[in-house]
Amino acid sequence: MTVLKGANLGLMFLLELGVLAAAASWGFTLDANPIVRIIAGIGAPAVFIAVWALFAAGGGKNARYPLTGPWRGLLEIAWFGGAAVLIGLAFAAPAGIVFFALWAINGALRLLWHQT
């Protein structure tokens, strides 16, 4: 069981990286002039990073304003849901749905196993 719990935390880390990749991909693939694409490609991940750092970093232990309980759940839904939407916009809707489903399964297992 320890291996599965470790794999679930590893998946959480990969999903967090996926959020940043989704934000950058969306920004760099916008149908706009190159300057706007560069700003969006760098700025969108920066916004996601700032939100995570302020409210959720390190399972809330390293966050400036740590959220817990239902507030943490709402943050994760918005953060990973936002990434799923951006994946859908940058690539295809099914890819965004798969991303969000992976997060939902990961989140359910983290709750079940009391992981942060």
OpenMM code with the backbone's topology and positions (N, CA, C; nanometers):
from openmm import Vec3, app, unit

residues = "MET THR VAL LEU LYS GLY ALA ASN LEU GLY LEU MET PHE LEU LEU GLU LEU GLY VAL LEU ALA ALA ALA ALA SER TRP GLY PHE THR LEU ASP ALA ASN PRO ILE VAL ARG ILE ILE ALA GLY ILE GLY ALA PRO ALA VAL PHE ILE ALA VAL TRP ALA LEU PHE ALA ALA GLY GLY GLY LYS ASN ALA ARG TYR PRO LEU THR GLY PRO TRP ARG GLY LEU LEU GLU ILE ALA TRP PHE GLY GLY ALA ALA VAL LEU ILE GLY LEU ALA PHE ALA ALA PRO ALA GLY ILE VAL PHE PHE ALA LEU TRP ALA ILE ASN GLY ALA LEU ARG LEU LEU TRP HIS GLN THR".split()
positions = [
    Vec3(0.0824, -0.1196, 0.0000),
    Vec3(0.0000, 0.0000, 0.0000),
    Vec3(0.0866, 0.1258, 0.0000),
    Vec3(0.2026, 0.1187, 0.0633),
    Vec3(0.2917, 0.2342, 0.0693),
    Vec3(0.3340, 0.2782, -0.0702),
    Vec3(0.3567, 0.1811, -0.1580),
    Vec3(0.3959, 0.2146, -0.2950),
    Vec3(0.2834, 0.2889, -0.3655),
    Vec3(0.1617, 0.2439, -0.3467),
    Vec3(0.0479, 0.3118, -0.4102),
    Vec3(0.0303, 0.4535, -0.3569),
    Vec3(0.0485, 0.4705, -0.2274),
    Vec3(0.0364, 0.6049, -0.1697),
    Vec3(0.1456, 0.6968, -0.2237),
    Vec3(0.2668, 0.6434, -0.2346),
    Vec3(0.3765, 0.7225, -0.2914),
    Vec3(0.3513, 0.7564, -0.4375),
    Vec3(0.2976, 0.6601, -0.5122),
    Vec3(0.2657, 0.6849, -0.6529),
    Vec3(0.1576, 0.7917, -0.6652),
    Vec3(0.0624, 0.7923, -0.5730),
    Vec3(-0.0436, 0.8932, -0.5764),
    Vec3(0.0128, 1.0326, -0.5513),
    Vec3(0.1066, 1.0427, -0.4581),
    Vec3(0.1706, 1.1734, -0.4345),
    Vec3(0.2550, 1.2143, -0.5551),
    Vec3(0.3194, 1.1163, -0.6177),
    Vec3(0.3949, 1.1456, -0.7394),
    Vec3(0.3040, 1.1959, -0.8500),
    Vec3(0.1865, 1.1341, -0.8629),
    Vec3(0.0893, 1.1797, -0.9626),
    Vec3(0.0447, 1.3220, -0.9321),
    Vec3(0.0263, 1.3546, -0.8055),
    Vec3(-0.0129, 1.4908, -0.7678),
    Vec3(0.0917, 1.5908, -0.8156),
    Vec3(0.2192, 1.5569, -0.7956),
    Vec3(0.3266, 1.6453, -0.8408),
    Vec3(0.3232, 1.6620, -0.9926),
    Vec3(0.3050, 1.5517, -1.0642),
    Vec3(0.2987, 1.5599, -1.2105),
    Vec3(0.1777, 1.6406, -1.2562),
    Vec3(0.0660, 1.6274, -1.1870),
    Vec3(-0.0518, 1.7072, -1.2210),
    Vec3(-0.0256, 1.8555, -1.1973),
    Vec3(0.0465, 1.8879, -1.0896),
    Vec3(0.0813, 2.0278, -1.0635),
    Vec3(0.1682, 2.0833, -1.1761),
    Vec3(0.2646, 2.0040, -1.2212),
    Vec3(0.3468, 2.0463, -1.3350),
    Vec3(0.2620, 2.0577, -1.4610),
    Vec3(0.1644, 1.9687, -1.4744),
    Vec3(0.0738, 1.9737, -1.5889),
    Vec3(-0.0065, 2.1021, -1.5942),
    Vec3(-0.0417, 2.1545, -1.4791),
    Vec3(-0.1143, 2.2818, -1.4744),
    Vec3(-0.0281, 2.3919, -1.5357),
    Vec3(0.0971, 2.3958, -1.4972),
    Vec3(0.1865, 2.4997, -1.5496),
    Vec3(0.2091, 2.4818, -1.6997),
    Vec3(0.2257, 2.3567, -1.7431),
    Vec3(0.2427, 2.3296, -1.8860),
    Vec3(0.1172, 2.3681, -1.9639),
    Vec3(0.0013, 2.3402, -1.9059),
    Vec3(-0.1250, 2.3756, -1.9719),
    Vec3(-0.1366, 2.5264, -1.9881),
    Vec3(-0.1033, 2.5995, -1.8828),
    Vec3(-0.1130, 2.7458, -1.8890),
    Vec3(-0.0170, 2.8023, -1.9941),
    Vec3(0.1049, 2.7518, -1.9962),
    Vec3(0.2030, 2.7988, -2.0944),
    Vec3(0.1600, 2.7612, -2.2359),
    Vec3(0.1152, 2.6380, -2.2549),
    Vec3(0.0720, 2.5935, -2.3883),
    Vec3(-0.0433, 2.6780, -2.4397),
    Vec3(-0.1389, 2.7038, -2.3520),
    Vec3(-0.2517, 2.7873, -2.3925),
    Vec3(-0.2021, 2.9245, -2.4372),
    Vec3(-0.1170, 2.9861, -2.3557),
    Vec3(-0.0694, 3.1206, -2.3879),
    Vec3(0.0087, 3.1263, -2.5177),
    Vec3(0.0971, 3.0298, -2.5380),
    Vec3(0.1817, 3.0314, -2.6570),
    Vec3(0.1071, 2.9898, -2.7840),
    Vec3(-0.0117, 2.9306, -2.7704),
    Vec3(-0.0873, 2.8891, -2.8894),
    Vec3(-0.2075, 2.9791, -2.9176),
    Vec3(-0.2185, 3.0895, -2.8466),
    Vec3(-0.3284, 3.1828, -2.8736),
    Vec3(-0.3234, 3.2302, -3.0180),
    Vec3(-0.4395, 3.2603, -3.0715),
    Vec3(-0.4482, 3.3160, -3.2058),
    Vec3(-0.4340, 3.4676, -3.1935),
    Vec3(-0.3107, 3.5115, -3.1726),
    Vec3(-0.2832, 3.6538, -3.1514),
    Vec3(-0.1437, 3.6837, -3.2043),
    Vec3(-0.1058, 3.8100, -3.1954),
    Vec3(0.0281, 3.8440, -3.2436),
    Vec3(0.1332, 3.7866, -3.1479),
    Vec3(0.2565, 3.7747, -3.1937),
    Vec3(0.3602, 3.7084, -3.1137),
    Vec3(0.3848, 3.7709, -2.9765),
    Vec3(0.3739, 3.8999, -2.9652),
    Vec3(0.3968, 3.9657, -2.8360),
    Vec3(0.2911, 3.9211, -2.7349),
    Vec3(0.1658, 3.9178, -2.7764),
    Vec3(0.0575, 3.8735, -2.6881),
    Vec3(0.0788, 3.7281, -2.6487),
    Vec3(0.1184, 3.6441, -2.7451),
    Vec3(0.1422, 3.5022, -2.7143),
    Vec3(0.2550, 3.4858, -2.6127),
    Vec3(0.3598, 3.5623, -2.6272),
    Vec3(0.4726, 3.5527, -2.5332),
    Vec3(0.4291, 3.5979, -2.3935),
    Vec3(0.3581, 3.7090, -2.3874),
    Vec3(0.3109, 3.7587, -2.2573),
    Vec3(0.2165, 3.6577, -2.1927),
    Vec3(0.1240, 3.6039, -2.2709),
    Vec3(0.0289, 3.5061, -2.2162),
    Vec3(0.0994, 3.3757, -2.1800),
    Vec3(0.1947, 3.3338, -2.2623),
    Vec3(0.2662, 3.2087, -2.2373),
    Vec3(0.3515, 3.2128, -2.1120),
    Vec3(0.3982, 3.3298, -2.0760),
    Vec3(0.4764, 3.3460, -1.9531),
    Vec3(0.3871, 3.3902, -1.8375),
    Vec3(0.2919, 3.4769, -1.8669),
    Vec3(0.2072, 3.5328, -1.7617),
    Vec3(0.1079, 3.4347, -1.7029),
    Vec3(0.0468, 3.3505, -1.7855),
    Vec3(-0.0533, 3.2559, -1.7338),
    Vec3(0.0079, 3.1600, -1.6318),
    Vec3(0.1222, 3.0962, -1.6621),
    Vec3(0.1817, 3.0109, -1.5584),
    Vec3(0.2226, 3.0902, -1.4341),
    Vec3(0.2654, 3.2145, -1.4542),
    Vec3(0.3059, 3.2970, -1.3399),
    Vec3(0.1873, 3.3212, -1.2459),
    Vec3(0.0695, 3.3423, -1.3027),
    Vec3(-0.0503, 3.3618, -1.2202),
    Vec3(-0.0826, 3.2334, -1.1434),
    Vec3(-0.0776, 3.1195, -1.2121),
    Vec3(-0.1038, 2.9918, -1.1454),
    Vec3(-0.0022, 2.9666, -1.0341),
    Vec3(0.1255, 2.9960, -1.0607),
    Vec3(0.2301, 2.9774, -0.9594),
    Vec3(0.2034, 3.0657, -0.8386),
    Vec3(0.1682, 3.1913, -0.8622),
    Vec3(0.1437, 3.2845, -0.7521),
    Vec3(0.0281, 3.2371, -0.6643),
    Vec3(-0.0799, 3.1924, -0.7270),
    Vec3(-0.1955, 3.1446, -0.6503),
    Vec3(-0.1567, 3.0230, -0.5667),
    Vec3(-0.0859, 2.9273, -0.6282),
    Vec3(-0.0469, 2.8057, -0.5558),
    Vec3(0.0492, 2.8399, -0.4418),
    Vec3(0.1435, 2.9286, -0.4675),
    Vec3(0.2408, 2.9662, -0.3641),
    Vec3(0.1723, 3.0363, -0.2466),
    Vec3(0.0756, 3.1190, -0.2749),
    Vec3(0.0079, 3.1927, -0.1685),
    Vec3(-0.0830, 3.1049, -0.0833),
    Vec3(-0.1493, 3.0076, -0.1461),
    Vec3(-0.2552, 2.9371, -0.0750),
    Vec3(-0.2365, 2.7865, -0.0564),
    Vec3(-0.1439, 2.7224, -0.1295),
    Vec3(-0.1410, 2.5760, -0.1242),
    Vec3(-0.0023, 2.5126, -0.1238),
    Vec3(0.1033, 2.5873, -0.1335),
    Vec3(0.2372, 2.5293, -0.1468),
    Vec3(0.2709, 2.4356, -0.0319),
    Vec3(0.3319, 2.3240, -0.0684),
    Vec3(0.3747, 2.2276, 0.0327),
    Vec3(0.2608, 2.1688, 0.1124),
    Vec3(0.1488, 2.1450, 0.0473),
    Vec3(0.0330, 2.0931, 0.1191),
    Vec3(-0.0249, 2.1942, 0.2163),
    Vec3(0.0078, 2.3208, 0.1963),
    Vec3(-0.0392, 2.4268, 0.2839),
    Vec3(0.0631, 2.4662, 0.3890),
    Vec3(0.1652, 2.3826, 0.4085),
    Vec3(0.2660, 2.4112, 0.5113),
    Vec3(0.3571, 2.5271, 0.4734),
    Vec3(0.3825, 2.5441, 0.3432),
    Vec3(0.4727, 2.6496, 0.2972),
    Vec3(0.3986, 2.7676, 0.2353),
    Vec3(0.2669, 2.7654, 0.2389),
    Vec3(0.1880, 2.8726, 0.1795),
    Vec3(0.1839, 2.9943, 0.2709),
    Vec3(0.1780, 3.1100, 0.2102),
    Vec3(0.1686, 3.2345, 0.2869),
    Vec3(0.0351, 3.2420, 0.3616),
    Vec3(-0.0724, 3.2055, 0.2929),
    Vec3(-0.2072, 3.2044, 0.3512),
    Vec3(-0.2678, 3.0656, 0.3273),
    Vec3(-0.2292, 2.9670, 0.4054),
    Vec3(-0.2718, 2.8295, 0.3775),
    Vec3(-0.4228, 2.8097, 0.3903),
    Vec3(-0.4756, 2.7408, 0.2914),
    Vec3(-0.6182, 2.7071, 0.2930),
    Vec3(-0.6321, 2.5608, 0.3352),
    Vec3(-0.7345, 2.5323, 0.4142),
    Vec3(-0.7592, 2.3957, 0.4585),
    Vec3(-0.9067, 2.3634, 0.4401),
    Vec3(-0.9369, 2.2350, 0.4541),
    Vec3(-1.0749, 2.1904, 0.4481),
    Vec3(-1.1411, 2.2216, 0.3159),
    Vec3(-1.2664, 2.2673, 0.3217),
    Vec3(-1.3390, 2.2923, 0.1967),
    Vec3(-1.2779, 2.4035, 0.1130),
    Vec3(-1.2122, 2.4994, 0.1765),
    Vec3(-1.1483, 2.6078, 0.1002),
    Vec3(-1.0348, 2.5537, 0.0148),
    Vec3(-0.9584, 2.4588, 0.0708),
    Vec3(-0.8509, 2.3955, -0.0067),
    Vec3(-0.9115, 2.3180, -0.1236),
    Vec3(-1.0230, 2.2494, -0.0975),
    Vec3(-1.0903, 2.1755, -0.2042),
    Vec3(-1.1365, 2.2667, -0.3165),
    Vec3(-1.1932, 2.3813, -0.2803),
    Vec3(-1.2377, 2.4767, -0.3822),
    Vec3(-1.1201, 2.5319, -0.4620),
    Vec3(-1.0098, 2.5585, -0.3933),
    Vec3(-0.8905, 2.6066, -0.4634),
    Vec3(-0.8433, 2.5026, -0.5635),
    Vec3(-0.8368, 2.3759, -0.5208),
    Vec3(-0.7906, 2.2717, -0.6123),
    Vec3(-0.8853, 2.2551, -0.7306),
    Vec3(-1.0150, 2.2618, -0.7058),
    Vec3(-1.1108, 2.2507, -0.8162),
    Vec3(-1.0883, 2.3644, -0.9162),
    Vec3(-1.0695, 2.4855, -0.8656),
    Vec3(-1.0467, 2.6002, -0.9543),
    Vec3(-0.9125, 2.5892, -1.0255),
    Vec3(-0.8084, 2.5481, -0.9526),
    Vec3(-0.6728, 2.5431, -1.0089),
    Vec3(-0.6614, 2.4354, -1.1155),
    Vec3(-0.7008, 2.3124, -1.0800),
    Vec3(-0.6906, 2.2028, -1.1751),
    Vec3(-0.8014, 2.2103, -1.2803),
    Vec3(-0.9178, 2.2604, -1.2422),
    Vec3(-1.0244, 2.2807, -1.3395),
    Vec3(-0.9868, 2.3864, -1.4419),
    Vec3(-0.9228, 2.4925, -1.3947),
    Vec3(-0.8750, 2.5953, -1.4872),
    Vec3(-0.7755, 2.5386, -1.5864),
    Vec3(-0.6870, 2.4543, -1.5379),
    Vec3(-0.5894, 2.3908, -1.6269),
    Vec3(-0.6594, 2.2994, -1.7271),
    Vec3(-0.7616, 2.2275, -1.6815),
    Vec3(-0.8352, 2.1395, -1.7722),
    Vec3(-0.9007, 2.2206, -1.8839),
    Vec3(-0.9561, 2.3358, -1.8497),
    Vec3(-1.0163, 2.4229, -1.9512),
    Vec3(-0.9092, 2.4709, -2.0491),
    Vec3(-0.7935, 2.5117, -1.9967),
    Vec3(-0.6862, 2.5599, -2.0844),
    Vec3(-0.6342, 2.4487, -2.1749),
    Vec3(-0.6261, 2.3267, -2.1232),
    Vec3(-0.5859, 2.2129, -2.2073),
    Vec3(-0.6896, 2.1927, -2.3180),
    Vec3(-0.8162, 2.2010, -2.2816),
    Vec3(-0.9223, 2.1882, -2.3810),
    Vec3(-0.9142, 2.2954, -2.4883),
    Vec3(-0.8798, 2.4168, -2.4481),
    Vec3(-0.8688, 2.5266, -2.5451),
    Vec3(-0.7440, 2.5146, -2.6316),
    Vec3(-0.6325, 2.4727, -2.5713),
    Vec3(-0.5069, 2.4649, -2.6454),
    Vec3(-0.4997, 2.3409, -2.7340),
    Vec3(-0.5614, 2.2314, -2.6909),
    Vec3(-0.5488, 2.1060, -2.7646),
    Vec3(-0.6870, 2.0535, -2.8052),
    Vec3(-0.7514, 1.9782, -2.7163),
    Vec3(-0.8828, 1.9225, -2.7456),
    Vec3(-0.9573, 1.9008, -2.6149),
    Vec3(-1.0891, 1.9150, -2.6207),
    Vec3(-1.1709, 1.8999, -2.5005),
    Vec3(-1.1505, 1.7660, -2.4297),
    Vec3(-1.1414, 1.6534, -2.5021),
    Vec3(-1.1203, 1.5266, -2.4310),
    Vec3(-0.9914, 1.5242, -2.3486),
    Vec3(-0.8882, 1.5915, -2.3947),
    Vec3(-0.7628, 1.5967, -2.3186),
    Vec3(-0.7837, 1.6694, -2.1863),
    Vec3(-0.8593, 1.7765, -2.1885),
    Vec3(-0.8906, 1.8485, -2.0652),
    Vec3(-0.9753, 1.7647, -1.9708),
    Vec3(-1.0686, 1.6897, -2.0265),
    Vec3(-1.1536, 1.6030, -1.9442),
    Vec3(-1.0705, 1.4940, -1.8784),
    Vec3(-0.9783, 1.4348, -1.9525),
    Vec3(-0.8905, 1.3311, -1.8964),
    Vec3(-0.8050, 1.3899, -1.7850),
    Vec3(-0.7514, 1.5088, -1.8069),
    Vec3(-0.6694, 1.5728, -1.7044),
    Vec3(-0.7500, 1.5930, -1.5763),
    Vec3(-0.8718, 1.6453, -1.5899),
    Vec3(-0.9538, 1.6709, -1.4724),
    Vec3(-0.9940, 1.5409, -1.4040),
    Vec3(-1.0219, 1.4368, -1.4814),
    Vec3(-1.0568, 1.3066, -1.4235),
    Vec3(-0.9391, 1.2489, -1.3449),
    Vec3(-0.8183, 1.2626, -1.3982),
    Vec3(-0.6994, 1.2166, -1.3247),
    Vec3(-0.6863, 1.2907, -1.1923),
    Vec3(-0.7085, 1.4211, -1.1961),
    Vec3(-0.7013, 1.4978, -1.0715),
    Vec3(-0.8096, 1.4524, -0.9736),
    Vec3(-0.9312, 1.4288, -1.0226),
    Vec3(-1.0414, 1.3881, -0.9340),
    Vec3(-1.0110, 1.2541, -0.8675),
    Vec3(-0.9591, 1.1604, -0.9424),
    Vec3(-0.9218, 1.0305, -0.8858),
    Vec3(-0.8098, 1.0481, -0.7845),
    Vec3(-0.7094, 1.1269, -0.8215),
    Vec3(-0.5977, 1.1546, -0.7311),
    Vec3(-0.6473, 1.2200, -0.6027),
    Vec3(-0.7363, 1.3173, -0.6158),
    Vec3(-0.7899, 1.3859, -0.4982),
    Vec3(-0.8699, 1.2936, -0.4088),
    Vec3(-0.9507, 1.2072, -0.4698),
    Vec3(-1.0299, 1.1120, -0.3905),
    Vec3(-0.9378, 1.0182, -0.3127),
    Vec3(-0.8323, 0.9709, -0.3770),
    Vec3(-0.7370, 0.8827, -0.3079),
    Vec3(-0.6615, 0.9567, -0.1982),
    Vec3(-0.6285, 1.0844, -0.2236),
    Vec3(-0.5605, 1.1617, -0.1185),
    Vec3(-0.6506, 1.1794, 0.0028),
    Vec3(-0.7779, 1.2014, -0.0197),
    Vec3(-0.8725, 1.2124, 0.0920),
    Vec3(-0.8857, 1.0783, 0.1637),
    Vec3(-0.9006, 0.9723, 0.0894),
    Vec3(-0.9158, 0.8392, 0.1471),
    Vec3(-0.7944, 0.7989, 0.2314),
    Vec3(-0.6750, 0.8312, 0.1802),
    Vec3(-0.5507, 0.7924, 0.2467),
    Vec3(-0.4958, 0.9022, 0.3394),
    Vec3(-0.5686, 1.0111, 0.3576),
    Vec3(-0.5279, 1.1224, 0.4452),
    Vec3(-0.3920, 1.1782, 0.4045),
    Vec3(-0.3765, 1.2012, 0.2742),
    Vec3(-0.2529, 1.2605, 0.2217),
    Vec3(-0.2735, 1.4103, 0.2014),
    Vec3(-0.1673, 1.4871, 0.2188),
    Vec3(-0.1782, 1.6313, 0.1936),
    Vec3(-0.1166, 1.6658, 0.0617),
] * unit.nanometer
topology = app.Topology()
chain = topology.addChain("A")
for resn in residues:
    res = topology.addResidue(resn, chain)
    for name in ("N", "CA", "C"):
        topology.addAtom(name, app.Element.getBySymbol(name[0]), res)
